[in-house]
Amino acid sequence: MTVRSTLETQPMQPTSGDAPSGQTVSTADSAAAAAGNLLPHDVTDLGLADEGVRRIEWAEREMPVLRLIRERFEKEQPLKGLRIGACLHVTTETANLMRTLKAGGAEVVLCASNPLSTKDDVAAALVVRYGISTYARRGEDRDTYYAHLNAVADTHPQLTMDDGCDLVSLLHAERPGQLHEILAGTEETTTGVIRLKAMAADGALTFPVVAVNEAMTKHLFDNRYGTGQSTVDGILRATNLLLAGRNVVIAGYGWVGRGIASRMKGMGAHVAITEVQPLPAIEALMDGFMVKTGLEAAEWGDLFVTATGNLNVFRREHFERMHDGATMANSGHFDDEIDLKALREMAEGHVREVRRDVEEYDIGGVRLNVIAEGRLVNLAAAEGHPAAVMDMSFANQALSAEHVAKNHASLTAQVYVVPAEIDQEVARLKLVALGVQIDTMTEEQKAYVTSWHSGT
Ligand SMILES: NC(=O)c1ccc[n+]([C@@H]2O[C@H](COP(=O)([O-])OP(=O)(O)OC[C@H]3O[C@@H](n4cnc5c(N)ncnc54)[C@H](O)[C@@H]3O)[C@@H](O)[C@H]2O)c1
């Protein structure tokens, strides 16, 4: 492989198996790939690897917990010989997770969990610098998306790592013959966990899966603060709208919706929530937000953001009430929260790209904008969650992979929560990394909180 030494950033400690630190790649690597010197892959442009390495190293500085885990994994090799098939957003943070798994001794193959969230430079760097088979091209069509999933399945993974359950569901639906090879899996997001629980309830799931999303150190920080901030980031990068004074509607007041709502409020927007469950609706009210029905909100809102994990949340009856210039974005996992089929029909061909990542649908003189084709806006129009947040989510992934590698024999085919010890350990390591200390209970206090004798 041809290399040049032009990296300006301070080289990091190479993970075992990484190409030597401080080296960069040239387009000649495409030739190297063609000559068979790189592991199998399908990425947009290997020549982007230099930029990818720089950005992966930048993210790594914000991921101290994952780095501590990687250093331990290098010594202890808890994943030695394990084939891991991963279907995740191909971002700088994911690259650092892949390096950690590889450092732990695993053979890792990665494909994208969304056609629009792939960072092409990261995909190139993973192949060229970090020696990880990667199948991901930003903007890939549906056939390519599934070809990439199948390429991962072809490697006969023993452990799956999913974000949205597409790999697990493909293996169950189309490759039942290889299910017995799979020891266990992990799942990153709410939507994937819902799908897995439905599979388990149907008796369809054939191996245990740890729901990483259920860890407090995942959803409390990732779904709320990570998605909250990066959703605002994606909307601003795509539109450059002024949020102050604007009427913003958030559909869904779960972990993600709460994060987006509080960030929007912080930017000076008027925020209304739509919900289908009474509890989160009351919570939204008491947090100081308006609560409206979708139809009421449709007339009121300037900007609409979905975060429900549900289908057709904004649809024809809402589009009919929206005003000229209203803008919609989705931050839920799938691109079906905004009914684009209905919108396209209503626009009768009057659809045009008005900015990068913004399409305008003209429905009889009322122009409605949709950001990033209704795909998760924080990843499609921005860079996804900040690395400091993904540090904890992916620390959970790495430790959950270690947990199932050790304990799969005693687990059955169901959806497991992340063991409390892992959650606590991730929180502890994050505090250590931040240099923050907390108190410990005195012996007297320990006795007090565990005794039933003391009372009024
Ligand atoms: N963009 C990202 O990076 C990112 C990160 C984490 C999670 N997610 C995804 O975001 C979605 C929400 O995740 P969460 O953790 O907040 O889930 P959650 O279950 O905590 O919250 C979802 C909320 O939406 C409400 N809801 C459901 N249908 C609705 C409807 N038709 N109208 C209004 N509200 C409705 C539910 O009552 C619930 O309160 C999921 O699809 C999840 O996978 C995306």
The ligand as an SDF file (V2000), in Angstrom:
LIG
                    3D

 44 48  0  0  0  0  0  0  0  0999 V2000
  -31.7740   10.2650   15.4740 N   0  0  0  0  0  0  0  0  0  0  0  0
  -31.0530    9.5250   16.2890 C   0  0  0  0  0  0  0  0  0  0  0  0
  -29.8290    9.5640   16.3130 O   0  0  0  0  0  0  0  0  0  0  0  0
  -31.7570    8.6440   17.2750 C   0  0  0  0  0  0  0  0  0  0  0  0
  -31.1510    8.3230   18.5100 C   0  0  0  0  0  0  0  0  0  0  0  0
  -31.8530    7.5350   19.4200 C   0  0  0  0  0  0  0  0  0  0  0  0
  -33.1120    7.0580   19.0800 C   0  0  0  0  0  0  0  0  0  0  0  0
  -33.6480    7.3530   17.8400 N   0  0  0  0  0  0  0  0  0  0  0  0
  -34.9780    6.9200   17.4230 C   0  0  0  0  0  0  0  0  0  0  0  0
  -35.9170    7.9270   17.8130 O   0  0  0  0  0  0  0  0  0  0  0  0
  -37.1990    7.3260   18.0100 C   0  0  0  0  0  0  0  0  0  0  0  0
  -37.7130    7.6920   19.4110 C   0  0  0  0  0  0  0  0  0  0  0  0
  -36.8360    7.1600   20.3710 O   0  0  0  0  0  0  0  0  0  0  0  0
  -37.0960    7.3880   21.9540 P   0  0  0  0  0  0  0  0  0  0  0  0
  -35.9530    6.7390   22.6520 O   0  0  0  0  0  0  0  0  0  0  0  0
  -37.4300    8.8020   22.2260 O   0  0  0  0  0  0  0  0  0  0  0  0
  -38.4360    6.4830   22.1250 O   0  0  0  0  0  0  0  0  0  0  0  0
  -39.5160    6.5780   23.2750 P   0  0  0  0  0  0  0  0  0  0  0  0
  -40.2790    5.3080   23.1790 O   0  0  0  0  0  0  0  0  0  0  0  0
  -38.8810    6.9830   24.5650 O   0  0  0  0  0  0  0  0  0  0  0  0
  -40.4690    7.8120   22.8150 O   0  0  0  0  0  0  0  0  0  0  0  0
  -41.3210    7.8100   21.7000 C   0  0  0  0  0  0  0  0  0  0  0  0
  -42.5510    8.6630   22.0710 C   0  0  0  0  0  0  0  0  0  0  0  0
  -43.3250    8.8730   20.8810 O   0  0  0  0  0  0  0  0  0  0  0  0
  -44.7050    8.8050   21.2450 C   0  0  0  0  0  0  0  0  0  0  0  0
  -45.4830    8.5130   20.0570 N   0  0  0  0  0  0  0  0  0  0  0  0
  -45.6890    7.3190   19.4300 C   0  0  0  0  0  0  0  0  0  0  0  0
  -46.4890    7.4720   18.3670 N   0  0  0  0  0  0  0  0  0  0  0  0
  -46.8140    8.7960   18.3060 C   0  0  0  0  0  0  0  0  0  0  0  0
  -47.6130    9.5750   17.4190 C   0  0  0  0  0  0  0  0  0  0  0  0
  -48.2570    9.0220   16.3990 N   0  0  0  0  0  0  0  0  0  0  0  0
  -47.7040   10.9040   17.6590 N   0  0  0  0  0  0  0  0  0  0  0  0
  -47.0840   11.4790   18.6980 C   0  0  0  0  0  0  0  0  0  0  0  0
  -46.2980   10.7870   19.5790 N   0  0  0  0  0  0  0  0  0  0  0  0
  -46.1880    9.4720   19.3800 C   0  0  0  0  0  0  0  0  0  0  0  0
  -44.7390    7.6970   22.2910 C   0  0  0  0  0  0  0  0  0  0  0  0
  -45.9230    7.7910   23.0820 O   0  0  0  0  0  0  0  0  0  0  0  0
  -43.4700    7.9680   23.0870 C   0  0  0  0  0  0  0  0  0  0  0  0
  -43.6880    8.8150   24.1920 O   0  0  0  0  0  0  0  0  0  0  0  0
  -36.9780    5.8190   17.7760 C   0  0  0  0  0  0  0  0  0  0  0  0
  -37.2760    5.5280   16.4500 O   0  0  0  0  0  0  0  0  0  0  0  0
  -35.4920    5.6520   18.0400 C   0  0  0  0  0  0  0  0  0  0  0  0
  -34.9770    4.4940   17.4270 O   0  0  0  0  0  0  0  0  0  0  0  0
  -33.0110    8.1560   16.9600 C   0  0  0  0  0  0  0  0  0  0  0  0
  1  2  1  0
  2  3  2  0
  2  4  1  0
  4  5  1  0
  4 44  2  0
  5  6  2  0
  6  7  1  0
  7  8  2  0
  8  9  1  0
  8 44  1  0
  9 10  1  0
  9 42  1  0
 10 11  1  0
 11 12  1  0
 11 40  1  0
 12 13  1  0
 13 14  1  0
 14 15  2  0
 14 16  1  0
 14 17  1  0
 17 18  1  0
 18 19  2  0
 18 20  1  0
 18 21  1  0
 21 22  1  0
 22 23  1  0
 23 24  1  0
 23 38  1  0
 24 25  1  0
 25 26  1  0
 25 36  1  0
 26 27  1  0
 26 35  1  0
 27 28  2  0
 28 29  1  0
 29 30  1  0
 29 35  2  0
 30 31  1  0
 30 32  2  0
 32 33  1  0
 33 34  2  0
 34 35  1  0
 36 37  1  0
 36 38  1  0
 38 39  1  0
 40 41  1  0
 40 42  1  0
 42 43  1  0
M  CHG  2   8   1  16  -1
M  END
$$$$
